[in-house]
């Protein structure tokens, strides 16, 4: 139909109001609400359907297969119960709808076929032809009335919990009221009485101020109900506490501000110090320490995992803290027992307190004590002044020729037996005898005759200037070198038994130098 400009404007305003939830949603022919956010090309029906009102009926499947059904089996339905056994019935219970093999009753000692007693009724047998969705519907045949029992169970638990908490609160207030004396009655008792009366008031009637009613029940605006506020609306939003651009960052998606927006302000005047404060205080810090303990215990070989077994991890952490406190107290007791407790009421000796005493001790020039009490020297953790094997001195009291020994007998073997002065004299006599024998041996030795060595031009030596070569021997050496080179080129000419002579003469060396090929020689390719 044709609409004027004013009607078109009113229609747009109505649609905006429906989307904002300020006006009720439009209703189709069946009385169902239409979502105002659905586009017009989807809600308006084609012209050939001649629909009077918009809706989604033309979008639904309007043709249905008559062979398919949406009904379900009638659970536990019985048809007929006979009084006597019938031929072809179950021999166990007497029902006609199944045989003995498919019977779901308890096997009887004597079946109903022979007793004709307690004949079971016939079951109602149905067969349905479900469509594609009906075969795959996991909730097909579910009775929704059975869920009311689950809701009733949870409501009973919640009611019992509230009742228990209310009784505990009243009990604490009454105990606090009875503990006070009669002298401090008056206004304080009246305040406690008011607290008890307030505790008896129903919680639902007491917390009505924190509920907000929605205006219109529409598809776009949500359902009518009560929503509990998360904070008081009069509080300043956290992102408005500090309007400086370089201040704490506010994440609008998660509505979190981790840093303190006013770090320089007085802590007593601030009610918000950032979201990080929640992570560094209370149970968050304890949970963080619990995680760290689980990681360290797992690294040390214990089978512990915070996510897989949180109860086990918490129990181990508690036992760890108890053991740690016990070890800490034992260590503290040992230190106090050894060094004393400065915080105790016992008076400390003046010598320890001031580091001085009135005792008179006289020393000589070398620092030795002449008169007075000798101060005990501190003892080492190692064993001292222990003499073994009849020694009168300790090991390491004598040093000679880079060796330690005993001063009493001058022996350098640690586990040796002490021989005293006799051992020292015997050692000196044996040393003197050994020196005399060495001098006699040096005197009796003859000086060896030195023969003049004949220098030969061998491998790796320089050619002497006064070298004289024999021409015949040089020719023979050249022939040998040629034969050796041919043999190296063709190893098949090498004989089985090879005799090798390592004596090299000057002629052989000269023949090798003459036949050797120098790789840096530009005429090497023309040599034979």
C-alpha positions as CSV (number, residue, x, y, z in Angstrom):
1,X,0.0,0.0,0.0
2,X,1.1,3.6,-0.6
3,X,2.4,5.4,2.5
4,X,2.9,9.1,2.9
5,X,6.2,10.6,4.1
6,X,4.8,11.1,7.6
7,X,3.6,7.5,7.8
8,X,6.9,6.3,6.6
9,X,8.7,8.4,9.2
10,X,6.4,7.0,12.0
11,X,7.1,3.4,10.8
12,X,10.9,4.0,11.0
13,X,10.6,5.4,14.5
14,X,8.4,2.5,15.6
15,X,11.0,0.0,14.3
16,X,13.8,1.8,16.1
17,X,11.8,1.8,19.3
18,X,11.2,-1.9,18.9
19,X,14.9,-2.6,18.4
20,X,15.8,-0.5,21.5
21,X,13.2,-2.4,23.6
22,X,11.0,0.6,24.2
23,X,8.0,-0.7,22.3
24,X,6.5,-4.2,22.1
25,X,7.5,-6.4,19.3
26,X,5.3,-7.0,16.3
27,X,3.1,-10.2,16.3
28,X,2.5,-12.5,13.3
29,X,-0.7,-14.3,12.4
30,X,-0.2,-17.1,14.9
31,X,0.4,-14.6,17.8
32,X,4.2,-15.2,17.9
33,X,6.6,-12.2,18.4
34,X,8.8,-11.3,15.5
35,X,12.4,-10.3,16.3
36,X,12.7,-6.6,15.3
37,X,16.3,-7.2,14.2
38,X,15.2,-9.5,11.4
39,X,15.5,-7.7,8.0
40,X,12.3,-6.7,6.1
41,X,13.1,-8.9,3.1
42,X,13.0,-11.9,5.3
43,X,9.9,-11.1,7.4
44,X,7.7,-9.8,4.5
45,X,6.0,-12.6,2.5
46,X,5.9,-12.7,-1.3
47,X,3.0,-11.1,-3.0
48,X,1.6,-14.3,-4.4
49,X,1.0,-15.7,-0.9
50,X,-1.4,-12.9,-0.1
51,X,-0.2,-12.6,3.5
52,X,-1.9,-9.9,5.5
53,X,0.8,-9.6,8.2
54,X,4.5,-10.0,8.1
55,X,6.0,-13.2,9.7
56,X,8.3,-16.1,9.2
57,X,5.6,-18.7,8.3
58,X,6.6,-18.6,4.7
59,X,10.1,-19.4,5.7
60,X,9.1,-22.7,7.4
61,X,8.6,-26.0,5.8
62,X,4.8,-26.1,5.1
63,X,4.8,-29.5,3.4
64,X,5.0,-32.5,5.7
65,X,5.4,-36.2,4.9
66,X,2.3,-38.1,6.2
67,X,4.3,-41.3,6.6
68,X,6.6,-39.7,9.3
69,X,5.5,-39.2,12.8
70,X,6.9,-37.3,15.8
71,X,5.3,-39.5,18.5
72,X,7.2,-41.8,20.8
73,X,6.7,-45.1,22.5
74,X,4.2,-45.4,25.4
75,X,6.5,-46.4,28.1
76,X,5.2,-49.2,30.4
77,X,1.8,-49.5,28.7
78,X,0.0,-52.8,29.1
79,X,-2.8,-54.2,27.0
80,X,-4.3,-57.4,28.4
81,X,-3.6,-59.7,31.3
82,X,-4.8,-63.2,30.9
83,X,-5.8,-65.5,33.8
84,X,-4.5,-68.7,32.3
85,X,-1.6,-69.6,30.1
86,X,-2.1,-69.3,26.3
87,X,-0.5,-71.4,23.7
88,X,2.5,-69.6,22.1
89,X,3.1,-67.3,25.1
90,X,6.3,-66.9,27.1
91,X,6.8,-70.0,29.2
92,X,8.4,-67.9,31.9
93,X,5.9,-65.1,32.5
94,X,3.0,-66.0,30.2
95,X,2.9,-62.8,28.1
96,X,2.1,-63.2,24.3
97,X,4.3,-60.3,23.1
98,X,7.7,-62.1,23.6
99,X,9.2,-65.6,24.0
100,X,11.3,-67.0,26.9
101,X,14.6,-65.9,25.3
102,X,13.5,-62.2,25.2
103,X,11.8,-62.2,28.6
104,X,13.0,-59.4,30.9
105,X,11.5,-60.8,34.1
106,X,13.4,-62.8,36.7
107,X,13.6,-66.5,35.7
108,X,11.1,-68.4,37.7
109,X,11.8,-71.8,39.3
110,X,8.6,-73.2,37.6
111,X,7.3,-71.1,34.7
112,X,3.8,-69.8,34.2
113,X,3.2,-72.4,31.6
114,X,3.0,-75.1,34.3
115,X,1.7,-73.0,37.3
116,X,-0.9,-70.7,35.6
117,X,-0.1,-68.2,38.4
118,X,0.9,-64.5,38.0
119,X,0.4,-64.3,34.3
120,X,2.2,-61.2,33.1
121,X,0.2,-58.7,31.0
122,X,0.9,-58.2,27.3
123,X,3.1,-55.2,26.4
124,X,2.1,-52.5,24.0
125,X,4.2,-52.9,20.9
126,X,4.5,-49.9,18.6
127,X,6.5,-49.2,15.4
128,X,7.3,-45.7,14.2
129,X,8.7,-44.5,10.9
130,X,10.9,-41.5,11.9
131,X,12.3,-38.9,9.5
132,X,16.0,-38.0,9.2
133,X,15.9,-35.5,12.2
134,X,13.8,-37.8,14.3
135,X,16.3,-40.7,14.0
136,X,19.1,-38.4,15.1
137,X,17.4,-36.5,17.9
138,X,19.1,-37.5,21.1
139,X,16.2,-35.9,23.2
140,X,13.5,-37.7,21.3
141,X,11.1,-39.2,23.9
142,X,12.5,-37.3,26.8
143,X,10.0,-36.5,29.5
144,X,10.6,-32.9,30.7
145,X,8.6,-33.5,33.9
146,X,11.4,-35.7,35.2
147,X,13.8,-32.6,35.5
148,X,11.6,-31.1,38.2
149,X,13.0,-33.6,40.6
150,X,16.5,-32.3,39.9
151,X,15.4,-28.7,40.5
152,X,13.6,-29.7,43.7
153,X,16.8,-31.4,45.0
154,X,18.9,-28.3,44.4
155,X,16.3,-26.0,45.9
156,X,16.1,-28.2,49.0
157,X,19.9,-28.0,49.3
158,X,20.0,-24.3,48.9
159,X,17.2,-23.8,51.4
160,X,19.0,-26.0,54.0
161,X,22.2,-24.0,53.4
162,X,20.5,-20.7,54.0
163,X,18.8,-21.9,57.1
164,X,22.1,-23.2,58.5
165,X,23.9,-19.9,57.8
166,X,21.0,-18.0,59.4
167,X,21.1,-20.1,62.5
168,X,24.9,-19.7,62.8
169,X,24.6,-15.9,62.5
170,X,21.9,-15.8,65.1
171,X,23.9,-18.0,67.4
172,X,27.0,-15.8,67.1
173,X,25.0,-12.6,67.8
174,X,23.3,-14.2,70.9
175,X,26.6,-15.4,72.3
176,X,28.1,-11.9,71.8
177,X,25.0,-10.4,73.5
178,X,25.3,-12.7,76.6
179,X,29.0,-12.1,77.1
180,X,28.6,-8.4,77.8
181,X,28.2,-7.3,81.3
182,X,25.1,-5.5,82.7
183,X,27.1,-2.3,83.2
184,X,27.8,-1.9,79.4
185,X,24.1,-2.4,78.6
186,X,22.0,0.5,77.2
187,X,22.7,1.7,73.7
188,X,25.0,-1.1,72.8
189,X,22.5,-3.8,73.8
190,X,19.8,-2.0,71.8
191,X,22.1,-2.0,68.8
192,X,22.8,-5.8,69.2
193,X,19.1,-6.4,69.5
194,X,18.5,-4.5,66.3
195,X,21.2,-6.6,64.6
196,X,19.5,-9.8,65.7
197,X,16.1,-8.5,64.4
198,X,17.7,-7.6,61.1
199,X,19.3,-11.1,60.8
200,X,15.8,-12.6,61.3
201,X,14.4,-10.7,58.4
202,X,14.2,-12.6,55.1
203,X,17.1,-12.0,52.9
204,X,15.0,-11.6,49.8
205,X,13.1,-8.7,51.4
206,X,16.3,-7.1,52.7
207,X,18.1,-7.0,49.3
208,X,15.4,-5.5,47.2
209,X,17.4,-2.3,46.7
210,X,19.9,-4.2,44.5
211,X,17.4,-5.3,41.9
212,X,16.4,-3.5,38.7
213,X,13.2,-4.1,36.8
214,X,13.3,-4.1,33.0
215,X,10.6,-2.1,31.3
216,X,9.2,-4.1,28.4
217,X,9.3,-7.8,27.6
218,X,10.4,-8.0,24.0
219,X,12.6,-10.2,22.0
220,X,15.1,-7.4,21.5
221,X,15.0,-6.0,25.0
222,X,15.3,-9.3,26.9
223,X,13.0,-11.0,29.4
224,X,11.5,-9.3,32.4
225,X,13.2,-10.2,35.7
226,X,15.6,-9.0,38.3
227,X,19.3,-8.4,37.8
228,X,21.7,-7.9,40.8
229,X,24.0,-4.9,40.4
230,X,27.7,-5.5,40.5
231,X,28.5,-2.1,42.0
232,X,26.8,1.1,43.3
233,X,25.9,3.4,40.4
234,X,27.1,6.4,42.4
235,X,30.7,5.2,42.4
236,X,33.0,6.9,39.9
237,X,34.1,4.6,37.1
238,X,37.7,3.5,37.3
239,X,38.6,5.0,33.9
240,X,37.4,8.4,35.2
241,X,39.6,8.5,38.2
242,X,42.5,9.9,36.2
243,X,41.8,11.6,32.8
244,X,45.5,11.8,31.9
245,X,46.3,9.9,28.7
246,X,49.6,8.6,30.0
247,X,48.1,7.3,33.2
248,X,47.1,3.6,33.9
249,X,45.8,1.8,30.8
250,X,42.1,0.8,30.8
251,X,41.1,-2.2,28.7
252,X,37.5,-1.7,27.6
253,X,37.0,-5.3,26.4
254,X,37.8,-6.9,29.8
255,X,37.0,-3.8,31.9
256,X,40.3,-4.1,33.7
257,X,42.8,-1.5,34.8
258,X,45.8,-3.3,36.2
259,X,47.9,-0.3,37.4
260,X,47.0,2.3,40.0
261,X,45.4,5.3,38.3
262,X,46.4,7.6,41.2
263,X,49.8,6.4,42.5
264,X,50.7,9.7,44.2
265,X,47.5,10.1,46.1
266,X,47.0,9.3,49.8
267,X,46.4,5.5,50.3
268,X,43.8,6.3,53.0
269,X,41.7,8.3,50.6
270,X,41.8,5.8,47.7
271,X,39.2,3.0,47.4
272,X,40.7,1.6,44.1
273,X,44.4,0.8,43.7
274,X,44.3,-1.3,40.5
275,X,43.4,-4.9,39.6
276,X,47.0,-6.0,40.4
277,X,46.3,-5.5,44.1
278,X,43.9,-8.4,44.0
279,X,46.6,-10.7,42.5
280,X,49.1,-9.7,45.2
281,X,47.0,-10.1,48.3
282,X,44.6,-12.6,49.9
283,X,44.0,-16.1,48.5
284,X,45.5,-15.1,45.1
285,X,48.9,-14.9,46.6
286,X,48.5,-18.2,48.4
287,X,47.4,-19.9,45.1
288,X,50.4,-18.4,43.4
289,X,52.7,-19.9,46.1
290,X,50.9,-23.2,45.8
291,X,51.6,-23.3,42.0
292,X,55.2,-22.5,42.6
293,X,55.6,-25.3,45.1
294,X,53.9,-27.8,42.7
295,X,56.3,-26.8,39.9
296,X,59.4,-27.1,42.1
297,X,58.3,-30.4,43.5
298,X,57.7,-31.7,40.0
299,X,61.1,-30.6,38.9
300,X,62.6,-32.5,41.8
301,X,61.0,-35.8,40.8
302,X,57.7,-35.8,42.8
303,X,54.5,-37.0,41.0
304,X,52.5,-33.8,41.5
305,X,50.3,-31.8,39.2
306,X,48.3,-28.7,40.2
307,X,45.6,-29.1,37.4
308,X,45.4,-32.9,37.4
309,X,45.2,-33.4,41.2
310,X,44.7,-30.1,43.0
311,X,43.6,-31.6,46.3
312,X,46.8,-33.7,46.4
313,X,48.9,-30.7,45.6
314,X,47.3,-28.6,48.3
315,X,47.7,-31.4,50.9
316,X,51.4,-31.8,50.1
317,X,51.9,-28.0,50.3
318,X,50.3,-27.9,53.8
319,X,52.5,-30.8,55.0
320,X,55.5,-29.1,53.5
321,X,54.8,-25.9,55.4
322,X,54.3,-27.8,58.7
323,X,57.7,-29.6,58.2
324,X,59.4,-26.4,57.2
325,X,58.2,-24.7,60.4
326,X,59.4,-27.7,62.5
327,X,62.8,-27.6,60.9
328,X,63.0,-23.9,61.3
329,X,62.2,-24.1,65.0
330,X,64.7,-26.9,65.6
331,X,67.4,-24.9,63.8
332,X,66.5,-21.9,66.0
333,X,66.7,-24.0,69.2
334,X,70.1,-25.3,68.2
335,X,71.5,-21.8,67.6
336,X,70.0,-20.5,70.9
337,X,71.5,-23.5,72.7
338,X,74.9,-22.9,71.2
339,X,75.1,-19.1,71.3
340,X,72.4,-18.2,73.8
341,X,69.4,-15.9,73.5
342,X,70.1,-12.2,73.7
343,X,66.4,-11.5,74.1
344,X,66.0,-13.6,77.2
345,X,65.8,-12.2,80.8
346,X,69.1,-13.9,81.9
347,X,71.9,-11.4,82.4
348,X,74.8,-11.6,80.0
349,X,78.3,-11.9,81.5
350,X,80.3,-8.7,81.5
351,X,83.2,-10.3,79.6
352,X,80.9,-11.2,76.7
353,X,78.9,-8.0,76.8
354,X,81.9,-5.5,76.7
355,X,84.6,-7.8,75.5
356,X,86.9,-7.1,78.5
357,X,87.5,-8.3,82.0
358,X,89.4,-7.2,85.2
359,X,91.8,-10.2,85.2
360,X,95.5,-9.1,85.1
361,X,97.6,-11.0,82.6
362,X,101.3,-10.1,82.1
363,X,103.1,-10.7,78.8
364,X,106.7,-10.5,77.7
365,X,108.2,-8.9,74.6
366,X,107.6,-11.9,72.4
367,X,103.9,-12.0,73.5
368,X,104.1,-15.0,75.7
369,X,102.1,-15.0,78.9
370,X,104.3,-14.7,82.0
371,X,101.7,-14.2,84.7
372,X,97.9,-14.7,84.8
373,X,95.5,-17.2,83.2
374,X,96.4,-18.5,79.8
375,X,93.7,-17.9,77.2
376,X,92.7,-21.2,75.6
377,X,93.3,-21.3,71.9
378,X,90.5,-22.2,69.6
379,X,90.5,-25.8,68.5
380,X,90.4,-26.9,64.9
381,X,87.9,-29.4,63.5
382,X,90.8,-31.6,62.5
383,X,92.6,-34.0,64.9
384,X,95.7,-32.4,66.4
385,X,98.7,-33.6,68.5
386,X,97.9,-37.3,67.8
387,X,101.1,-39.4,67.7
388,X,101.1,-42.7,66.0
389,X,103.7,-45.6,65.6
390,X,105.8,-44.4,68.6
391,X,106.5,-41.0,67.0
392,X,107.0,-38.0,69.3
393,X,106.2,-35.5,66.6
394,X,103.3,-35.2,64.1
395,X,103.5,-35.8,60.4
396,X,104.7,-32.7,58.6
397,X,107.0,-31.4,61.3
398,X,110.1,-32.0,59.0
399,X,110.8,-31.0,55.4
400,X,113.7,-32.0,53.2
401,X,114.1,-32.4,49.4
402,X,110.5,-31.4,48.7
403,X,109.2,-34.1,51.0
404,X,107.3,-34.0,54.4
405,X,108.3,-36.3,57.2
406,X,108.7,-36.8,61.0
407,X,111.1,-34.6,62.9
408,X,111.8,-37.2,65.6
409,X,113.3,-39.8,63.2
410,X,113.5,-37.8,59.9
411,X,111.5,-40.4,57.9
412,X,109.4,-39.4,54.9
413,X,107.1,-42.4,54.9
414,X,103.9,-41.6,56.8
415,X,103.0,-45.0,58.1
416,X,106.6,-45.9,59.1
417,X,107.6,-46.9,62.7
418,X,109.7,-44.4,64.7
419,X,113.4,-45.4,65.0
420,X,114.6,-42.4,66.9
421,X,118.3,-41.3,66.9
422,X,119.4,-44.7,65.8
423,X,117.4,-44.4,62.6
424,X,118.8,-40.9,61.9
425,X,122.4,-42.2,62.3
426,X,121.7,-45.3,60.1
427,X,120.2,-43.1,57.4
428,X,123.2,-40.7,57.4
429,X,125.6,-43.7,57.2
430,X,123.8,-45.2,54.3
431,X,123.8,-41.8,52.5
432,X,127.5,-41.5,53.0
433,X,128.1,-45.0,51.7
434,X,126.0,-44.4,48.6
435,X,128.0,-41.2,47.9
436,X,131.3,-43.1,48.2
437,X,130.1,-45.9,45.9
438,X,129.0,-43.3,43.3
439,X,132.4,-41.6,43.4
440,X,134.3,-44.9,43.0
441,X,132.1,-45.9,40.0
442,X,132.7,-42.6,38.3
443,X,136.5,-42.9,38.8
444,X,136.6,-46.5,37.4
445,X,134.7,-45.8,34.3
446,X,136.9,-45.4,31.1
447,X,136.4,-42.6,28.6
448,X,135.0,-44.2,25.3
449,X,137.0,-43.7,22.1
450,X,135.3,-41.4,19.7
451,X,135.3,-42.6,16.1
452,X,135.1,-40.2,13.3
453,X,131.8,-40.6,11.5
454,X,131.7,-40.8,7.8
455,X,129.2,-38.4,6.4
456,X,127.1,-39.7,3.6
457,X,124.7,-37.9,1.4
458,X,121.5,-39.5,2.5
459,X,117.8,-38.7,2.2
460,X,116.9,-35.3,3.5
461,X,120.5,-34.0,3.9
462,X,122.3,-31.3,1.9
463,X,124.9,-32.3,-0.6
464,X,128.4,-31.5,0.7
465,X,130.7,-29.5,-1.5
466,X,133.6,-32.0,-1.5
467,X,131.4,-34.9,-2.6
468,X,133.0,-37.0,-5.4
469,X,130.8,-39.4,-7.4
470,X,131.8,-42.5,-9.3
471,X,130.5,-42.4,-12.9
472,X,129.9,-46.2,-13.2
473,X,128.0,-46.3,-9.9
474,X,126.0,-43.3,-11.0
475,X,125.0,-45.0,-14.3
476,X,123.9,-48.1,-12.4
477,X,122.0,-45.9,-10.0
478,X,120.2,-44.2,-12.9
479,X,119.2,-47.5,-14.4
480,X,117.9,-48.7,-11.0
481,X,115.9,-45.4,-10.7
482,X,114.4,-45.9,-14.2
483,X,113.4,-49.5,-13.4
484,X,111.9,-48.4,-10.1
485,X,109.8,-45.7,-11.8
486,X,108.5,-48.2,-14.5
487,X,107.6,-50.6,-11.7
488,X,105.6,-47.9,-9.9
489,X,103.7,-47.1,-13.1
490,X,102.8,-50.8,-13.7
491,X,102.5,-52.7,-10.5
492,X,102.0,-56.0,-12.4
493,X,105.7,-56.2,-12.9
494,X,106.3,-56.2,-9.2
495,X,107.6,-59.6,-8.1
496,X,106.0,-61.6,-5.3
497,X,109.1,-61.7,-3.1
498,X,110.5,-58.2,-2.9
499,X,113.9,-57.6,-1.3
500,X,114.3,-54.1,0.1
501,X,117.6,-52.4,0.7
502,X,117.5,-49.3,2.9
503,X,121.2,-48.4,2.3
504,X,121.3,-45.3,0.2
505,X,124.6,-44.2,-1.4
506,X,125.5,-40.8,-2.7
507,X,125.1,-42.1,-6.3
508,X,121.6,-43.3,-5.6
509,X,120.7,-40.0,-4.0
510,X,122.1,-38.1,-7.0
511,X,120.2,-40.3,-9.4
512,X,117.0,-39.6,-7.5
513,X,117.6,-35.9,-7.7
514,X,118.3,-36.1,-11.4
515,X,115.1,-38.0,-12.2
516,X,112.8,-36.2,-9.8
517,X,110.2,-34.1,-11.5
518,X,109.7,-30.6,-10.2
519,X,106.1,-29.5,-10.5
520,X,107.0,-25.8,-10.7
521,X,109.4,-26.5,-13.7
522,X,107.9,-25.1,-16.9
523,X,109.8,-27.9,-19.0
524,X,108.5,-30.8,-16.9
525,X,106.2,-32.0,-19.7
526,X,109.2,-32.5,-22.1
527,X,111.1,-34.8,-19.7
528,X,111.1,-38.5,-20.1
